[in-house]
Amino acid sequence: MAWRAIILALAVLCSAWSAAAQSRADVESQFSNWLRDDLWPAARRAGVSQQTFNAAFSGVRLDWDLPDLVPPGSAPPATRRQSQAEFRSPAAYFSESSLQNLAASGRALASQHREAIAAIERRYGVPGHFLIAIWGRESGFGRADIPHSAIDVLATKAFMSTRPELFQGELLAALQILERGDITPERMKSSWAGAMGQPQFLPSSYLKYAVDFDGDGRRDIWQSVPDTLASIANYLAQSGWQRGRDWGFEVTIPGNVSCAQEGPDRARPIAEWVGLGITRVSGSAFPEHELRGAGMMLVPAGRHGPEFIVTPNFYVFKQYNNSDNYALFIGNLGDRIAYGSGAFRKGWGDVGSMLRSDIASMQQRLVASGYDVGGADGLPGYKTRRSIGEWQARNGHAPTCFPDRALLGALQ
């Protein structure tokens, strides 16, 4: 009887495989119909010719290996329960060996491309060492493997992802790039998320910010270093870069100065922060012109890690990638390239061991008490950090401005 059970199990398994194969074939057929009946009319309205459209989709395929796919007829994935410690210490982002290697390569490339960089700085007002830092972070100075066809990725995600409207807009932008002749479909390479070339621009960002700086008539962010660096500079300049200002300074905030004052909406002249007793960890004075400019407190690990006074240019870095850690990484790497500086002076401390679900629960309790935490997403952004600091001060605790398990219990 055992052999009959085995045969039955194999039959069921083969039937399941056949159903899956049939289902995938059905989806591929629906994809072809979508290209013809939905995407092509939208592309034509966007100014894309039939010739460009046909060339772009010659041999295109659905990439079933991409994340966050929702094939037609299937339900979106359920929100995953936060059952492990997903929020990590910011220290994990700042690999010292990686930063040292990037800085060494960045200094060599700054020398190699000094004439182009000087011209880009004159035009856009963004220091070259920050452009090189972004270039290094995004694509390893163009050395990283960018393996995907951008059209394959964007078409797949536009047809069956959790955010189809976003990716359909990016796919139409990619087709407009092809229509302008800057790149061929074969050379239009992207990440799995559709970010293209050495600066990792989405197609919509390419249309807004990519420039032809080497004068060959094409905006080539895949092969041209001048075009890549100038496009990054144009992005930052159009995002509000303040010419002549730095990104920020690592500082020491005295214990009698509340850590619950951070955020771009609580800016004040740097001279006022100095008046409160905040000093640079380097021991140097703030540059005279910076004292007159706006500065913002930043304590990404609360009292448990490095502390900063940042300028509006820090938030321009965040326009490129909306992460405090990313902006700090670019600022630190740029400083290493330009000045040979090293790691932040203060360590990150024992933070990052909490579950995101626990942090979200803490945020919800703070919201119920009238605090603005910026959303209960399980990530301790600046509004959450300063809300924690304010709650601690009002309830007889020494403000740390960072979530911990003892605080979670106290908030219950």
N, C-alpha and C positions, 0 to 999 in steps of 0.2 A: 504493500500500500504506500510505502514511503516514496517509491519512484513515481507513483501517480501524483502525489502532492508536489513533487519537484517539477514534473511536467506542467501541472496546473500553474505553479508559480511562474515558471518561465513563460508560459503563454500570456499570463497577465502582464508580466514585465514587457514582453514584446509588443503587446497591445498598447501599453502606455507609451513605449517609444514611438510606435507608429502614430498614435494620437498627437504626441508632441511634435513629430516631424510634419504631420499634416497641419497642425496649428501654425507652425512656423512658416510653412509654405503659404498658408492663407494670409498671414500677416505680410509676407513679401508681396503677394498679389495686391493687397490693399495699399501697400506702400507705392507700388507702381501707379495705381489709380490716383492716389493722392498727389503724386508728382504731376500727373497730367491734368487733373481736374481742379486742384486747389492751388498748388504751389506755382505752376506756370502762369495762371492768370495774375496772381499777386506779383510775380517777378516782372511780368510784362508791364504792369502798372508802375513798377519801380524803375522802369527804364532799361530793363535787361532784354537783350535781343534773343531771338530764337536760337541763333547760332551759338551765342555764349551759353545759354541754358543747356542746349544739347551737349556741348563740349564738357560742361561741368558735370553732367550726370551720365556721361558715357562710362559704363562699367561701375557706376556707384553701387554700393551695397549697404545694407543695414549692418551695423556693427553690434552684434549681440553681446559682445563682451563689455560694453560700456556700463557704468553704474547708473542706477536710478531710472531704469527703463520700465515703462508701463505699456506693454503691447495692447492693442485694441481688444476690448472685451475682458480685460483683466482688471482687478482692483488695484489701486495704489497700495504700496507697502504700508503696513501698519506702523505707527510710530514705535520705535524700539524703546523698550523700557531701559532706563538708565540704571543698570545693575552693577556697573563697575566704575572704578575711579577714572573717569574720562578726562576730568579737568587736571591738567598737569602743571607743575611749577613752570613759570616762565623760563627758568634755567634751562629746560630741555630745548628751548628754541635757540639758545646761544652757545652752540658748540664751539669751544675755543679753537680746536684744531681746524674746523671748517672756516672760521673767521680769519685765522692766521693764513691759511692757504689762499683764500679769496683775496685778502689784502696784498699778499705777495704778488699774485698774478695781476691784481688791479694796478699796483704801482708800475709794473713792467708795461702794461698796456697803456697806462696814462702817458708814459714816456714815448711809447711807440706811436701813439696817435695825438701827440701834443698839439700839433698845428690845427687839426680838425677840432679838437676839444676847445682850444682857445677861441676859434671862430664861433663855435656853438655857444660858448659862454658869453661872448660879446652880443650875440643876437638875442639870446633868451634869458640871460641873467642868472642861470642856475649853475652853481659850481660843478666843474667836471667830475670831481671825486664822488659826488653823489650820483651822477649819471652812471659812472662806472660801477658803483655799489649796486644800483638797481639792475644793471646789465648782468653783473655777477650773480646776484640773488635769483634772478628770473631764469637765466639759461646758462649759467656757468660761463659767461662771456661768449655765448654762441657755441659752446662745445657740447652742451647737453643734447642727447638724442631727443628729437621731437618727431615721433614716428608716425603720427596719424595723418590721414587725409582730412583736411578741415571740412571738406564737403561731406565726406562720409560721416564724420562726427556730428556736424550740425544738422544734417538731414535726418540722421537717426534720432537725435534728441528733439528735433522739431516735430517729428512724426510720433514718437512714443517715449517721452520722458515725463518726469513729474512737473516740468515747467515748459510745456511746448510753445506757449506764446513767446516767451523770452527767446528761445532758440530759433523759432521761425523768423523773428526779427533779425537775429544774428546771421541766419542763413541768407536772407535777402540782402543784407549788407555785404556778405561775402560774394554774392553774385554781382553786386555793383562794383566791387573791387576788380573782379575778373573782367567785367565790361569795360573798365577803364584801362585795362591792359598792363597793370603793374606786375602781375604774376600770372602764371599758368595754373590750371587746376592741379597738375601733377606736382608742382613745386609749392603749392599752398599747404604747408604742413602746420599742424597744431597739436596741442596737448589733447588729452582725453576729454577736456572740458571745452575745447574749441578756442583756446588762447593761442595766438599765432606768433611764430617767429621768435627772434631773440629778445624783444621786450615783452613778449607774451600779451599782446593786445587782442582783445576780442574784436571781431570785424567792425562793430560800431565805433569802437575807440580808434581803430585804424582810420576810418573815414574822417574822424574829427581831428586826429592828431598826427598821423604819419606824414612825414615830409621827405622830399627829395633833396638831400643836402650835398650829395656828391655830384649833382648836375647831370646825371645820365638819363633824365626824363622819367625815371621810375622811382616809386617810393618802396624801396626794397628792404624790409625789415628782416628778411630771411638771410641775406648774404652781405649786405653793405653795413660796415661799422659806422660810417658817418651818418647814414640814414637812420640806423638804430638809435644812436646816441642823441641825435637831433630830435627824433620823434619822442623819446623819453623827455627831453628838455621841453619840447613844445607842450607835452601833456602837463608837466608840472607848472610851466609858466601860465597856461590857460586855466589851471586849477587854483591859481592865486599865489604863486611863489613870490615872496617879497625879496626883491633884489637887494643884496648887501647884508641880509640877516642870516644868522646861523639857524640850525634846527633846534638846539637846546643844549643844556648843560647839566651834568650830574652834580648834585648839591647835597648838602647836609641841612636837614630841617630840624631846628631845635625842638626839644620835647615840649616846650610851652607853646609851640605853634601847631594848631590843629591840622591833622592830615586830611580832614574832611573839607578841604577847600579846592580840591582839584577839579579840572574840567575846563573846556574852552569857554563855557558861559560864565566862568568866574575869573576871567583874566584881569590883570592889573599891571601897571608899569613895573618892569623888573626892579626898578629903584625901590618900589614899595615892598617887594619881597625882601630885598636886601635890608630895608629898614626894620623888618621883623626879625632879622638875625640869620637869614638864610645865606649860606656861603657856598662857593664852589669847592668840591672835594680836592681839586687840583691846587688850591691855595691861591690861585690867581684871581684878580678882580674881574668882574664882568666888563666886557668892552664898553667904553663910554657910550657908543651909539646904541648898544643894546639896552642900556639902563632906561632910555626914554621909550623903548618899544614895549608892546604888550608881551607879558609872559604868563604862563599857566603852570600851576603845580601838577605834577604827574607822579603818582605812587603806585605803579602797576602791581606791586605785592604788598601794598600798605606799608606799615612800619617794618615789615619783614624782608625788605629788599632795597635795591637802589632807588634813590629819590631824585627827581629832576624838576628843573624849571625849563619848560619848552616854549618855543616861539610858534607863531602861526604856521611856519614852514613845516613843523612836525605834522600838523593836520593836513598839509598838502601831501606829504608822504602817504598819509592814510587815505587820500583820494585814490592813490594807485592801488592800495591794498588796505582795506579797512580793518587794521589790526594794530593795536599798540605795540605788540612785539615786533611786527614787521617794520614799523616806523623806527623803533629803537634799533633794530638790527641794521637798517640802512644808515641811520645816523652814526652808529658806532663803526660800521665798516667804512663809511666815507671818511671818518676821522682817522681811522687806521691808515687808509690809503694816502691821505693828505699829510698827516702829521706824525705817523708812526706810533700813535697811541695804542693802548691795549684794552683789556677788559674793563668793565665797570668796576669801580673800587669796592663797592659793598656787595656781598654775596646775596643770593636770593632767599636764603632761609628755608625753613621747613614748611613749605606751602605746596598746595596742589594735590593733597591726598584725599580730598573730599569727592563724593559722587556728585555729578551734575544734578541729579534729582534732588539731593539734599540742599544744594545751593539754590535750586529753583524753589524748593519749599521755604527756605529762608527768605528769598525775595518776595514770595507771596505773603508771608507774614509781615514783612516790612511795608508792603503796599497796603495791607489791611490797617496798618498803623499810620497811614498817611504819607509814607515816603515815596518818592519817585525813584525807582531803581532802574528805569530804562527798559523794562521788560523782564519777565521771569523766565529767562532762557537757560538758566544754569551756568552762565558765564559771568564772572564778577567784573563787569565793566566799571567805568569811573563813577557812574551814578549809583551803582550798587555799593561800591567801596566807600563813597562819601556818606551814603545813607547809613551804612554800618557804623562809621565813625561818629555820626551825629547821634545815632541811637545809643551807642556806647557812652558818649559823654553825658547824655540826658539821664542815663540809668546807672550812673556811678561806676562805670567801667573805664579803664584806661583805653583811650581810642587806639585801635590798631588798623582800622580801615580795611580789614580783610576777613573773609569768612573762616570760621573754624568750628569744630564740633561743639565746643563749650558754648559758643554763641548760639548755635542751632538749638541747644537745649534751653538756653536762657530765653529765647524768643517764643518758646511754646506757651 
